[in-house]
Amino acid sequence: MGASPVFCSFHRIAVRSAIVVAATTMCAASVYAMRVSPMIVEMATVGSDAVARIEVQNLNAGRLPFETRISRLTFDENGVPSETPADADFVVFPPQGMLPQGARQVIRLQWVGGDIPVSQAYYLSVNQLPIPADSAAAGASAQVQVVYHMKALVVVAPPNAEPNVRAISAKQIDFQPPAAPTAKPGDPLPSKVPGIEITMQNSGRRHAMMAALKWVLEGKDPAGKPARVVISEEDLSRGVGSGYVPAGGRRVFRFPLARTFGPGPITVKFMK
């Protein structure tokens, strides 16, 4: 069959804890062929934290051949990533393998990229490889293989580096919720809801995962009375993923709110 593969991407632009891409002639697979854990790894350039371990498990009914790749990540202020091949920054063992059904493999990462002035983000891609089709079976009927690629976020920081994040602006917006997972092409988007747009600046040398903190918003409601909104870690994880803010970088986050702020300044604080 001459159909080109279609790529289905299951991730939020705000750096979710994993990126899963399924390459097939249809986007209907509901069960992943493998599990990668953990999906976020924080490392250091020196010491024991310069080594990390990630486990791959075969959830497929058959064998799982795989290979690994490393790419360096940069993000624009809206969290859109750009990737550059960077396999030379790590020693990865094993770089490829073949897992029987239900088997697990621990992948060892060792940083060899030398000193860096600030945190640097990477993706470790675990790519399922296609298994050659049986020639007799292939001659009898067309076969389709589903190939999965899973990406774990790996962030490497220099010694003694700390983040220094502050909200430099916050304003009320009309937030556009994304389309429902069951939406079809051409279906209208959900109605807009009240929301907040927060711009954060990290002047530190270490990245920050801002979804690990509560965000406390304070201002005035439309009637001029004090208004306070606390966004929990759970809600942030669903809305902005890890809330990654790169070292020396800036991020803009947009999030729906259950209430509306009125005119005037909105302050943002972060609490554990």
N, C-alpha and C positions, 0 to 999 in steps of 0.2 A: 504494500500500500504506500502511496506517495504523500500522505499527509505529513505536514511539518509538525514538530512537537509544539505544544502549547504550555506556557509556564504559568503556574498558579502560585502566587506569593502570599504567604500567611504571616504578615508582620505589620507593626505600626512603624511609621516613619521615625518616631521618637525613641528608637533603639529599644525594642522589646528585649526580653531576656533570651529570645531565640529567634532565628529566622529559618523558616522551613520552606523549601521550594520543591515542588513536585513537577517533574517533566514527564509528560505523557500525551497521548492524543485526546485525553479528556480530563477534566478537572473535577472528578467525582470521588477521588479516594478519600475515605474517612478515617482510615487507620494508618498511622505512620509505620514504616518498615523498621525503624530503629529509634532508640532513645539515647540521648546524649545528656550527661549529667556531670557536674553542674553546668548551667547555661551561662553563668557569669563567673569569671575567674579574675581575681585581683592578685597581681604578682609584684615583685620588687626586682631591681636590677642586680642586687647582691644578696648574699646570705641564703638561708633555707627557703625564703619566699621566692627565690629566682627559679624554683622548680615547682611545677604544678601537675596535677593528674586529673584527667577527664576520662570518664567511663563511657564506652559505647556498648549498647546491648542490642542484639538482633531480635526484633519482634516479628520478623517475617516467618512465613511458613517454610521457607527454604533457606539456602545459604545466603550470606550477606557479604559480598566482596566490597571493600571500601578503600578509599585513599584519603589523605589529609592534605590540606593546603592552608597557608597562612597569608593573610592580606592585611596591610596597614590601612587604618581608617582615619579619615578626616570628616568633619561634619560642618555644614553651614549652620547658621543660627536657627533654622527651622528643623534641624536634626536630620537633614537629608545626607546620607553617607556617600563618600567616594572611596573606592578601594584601589590599592596599589599592591601588586605581588610583593611579599616580604618573607619568603620562606627562609632566607639567610639569617633572619633575626632570632630564630629558635632552632634548637635541635628537637625533633619530634620522633619519638620511638614508641611503637612501630609506625612508620609513615603510611603503611598500608597493611591490609590483612584480609582474612576470610573467616567469617564467623558462622558456625553451624547454628541451627535454629535454637533460640533461647540463650545462646552463649554471650559472654561479656568479655570485653577487652579494655584494659586500662591503657590509656595513651599518656605518655610522659612528655611534658613540655619543659624545656630548659632554655632560659634566656641566654643568648650569646651576642646580643646586640650592643654590648658595651654601655658606657655611660650615656645618659640622656638628660637634658636640662629639666624637662617637665614630663608628666605622664603621657603615655602614648597608647592608643587603643588599637586593637587588632581583632580580626575574626579568625577563629580556627574553623575551617570548613571540613566537615566529614561528608564525603561524597560517595554515595552508593554507585558501584559500577555495574553496568549491564552484564548479565550472564549470557554467553552465546547460546542461541536457540538450538535445540536438537534438529538436525537437518531433516530427518524424516518427518518430525512433527511440523516443522516449518513448511514443508512442502504440502502437507495435507490441509493446513489452515493458517490464516494470518494470525500472528501473535503480537500482543502489545505488552511491553514491560513498563512498569512504573519505577522511576528512578528518583530517589530522594536525596536532597542536599540539606544538611542541618549545620547551622552556624552558631558557635558559642562566642560570646563577647569576652575577650581577654584584654585586661588593661594592666600595663606595666608602669610602675612609678619609681622615681629615684629615691635614695635614702632621705629620711627626715622631711620629705615634702608634705605639705598640708594644703587643703583647699581653703579658699577665702571667697565665699559666694555671698552676694547681696542682690536684692531685687532693685534694679535701677529704674523700673517703671512698671506700673500696673494700671490697667484701664478696663472698663466694662465693654464687652462686645456682644454682638449677636452670634452665638456659637452654632456652627453647622454640624450636627451629628453625622457620623458616617452612615453609609447605606447598611442595611441589615445584611447579615451573612446569606440570607435566603433571597435577597433582592435579585431581580433579573435585569439585564441591560435595558436601559430605557425607563426603568421604574423611577418615579420621583423620589428625591431625597426626603428624609424626615424634616418636619418643620424646625426652624431655628429656635433656640432656647437661650435664656440669659447665660452669659459666660464671662470669663475673665481672660485677659491676655497679660502675661507676666514676662518681662525680660530680665534675665539673670546674667550677671557678670561674675566670672571666677578669676580673680587676680592672683590666686595661689598657683603653686607649681604642681599640685596634685588634683586629679579629677574629683568630681563629686557625684554621688548617686542621690539626688534630691528626693526621690520617692521613698527613701528610708526615714524621712522626717515628716512631721505634720506641718502643713502650711496654714498659717493663721492670717486671715484677711480682715482688716478693720477699716471702716469708713462710715458713711452716712447712708441711710436708706432714702427712698424717694421723698419721704415726709420730713427728712432732715434729722431723724433720730439716729443714735448710734447703732451700727450694724456690725456684726462679727460673724465670720464664717470660718469653720475649721474643716480642712480637707484631710481626711485620714490617709494613712499609708496604703490601705487597701484600695481606696478610691483612686489614689494617685497611680498605683501600679496598673489598674485597669485603664486609666486615662492617658498616662504619659510614659508607661513602661518603667524603666529604671530611673528616669529623670536625669540622664547623664548630662553633665556640664563639663566640657573639656578644660584642662588646665590652661589658663590664660585666654579662655574663650568665652563666648556669649551664646546663650540659648533663649529662644522665645517659646513659651509654653502657652497653649490655649486649652481651656478646661470649662466644662459646663458647671453652672451654679444652680442651687435650689432656690436662691433668692436674688433680688435685684438691688444693686447699689444705686444711689442717686448721684447727682453731681458732686464734685469735690474729690480730693485725693483719697487713694486707697493705699494703705500700708500693708506690707507683707513681712511676716516674721516666720521663723522656722523653729520648731520644737521637736525634741526627741520624745 
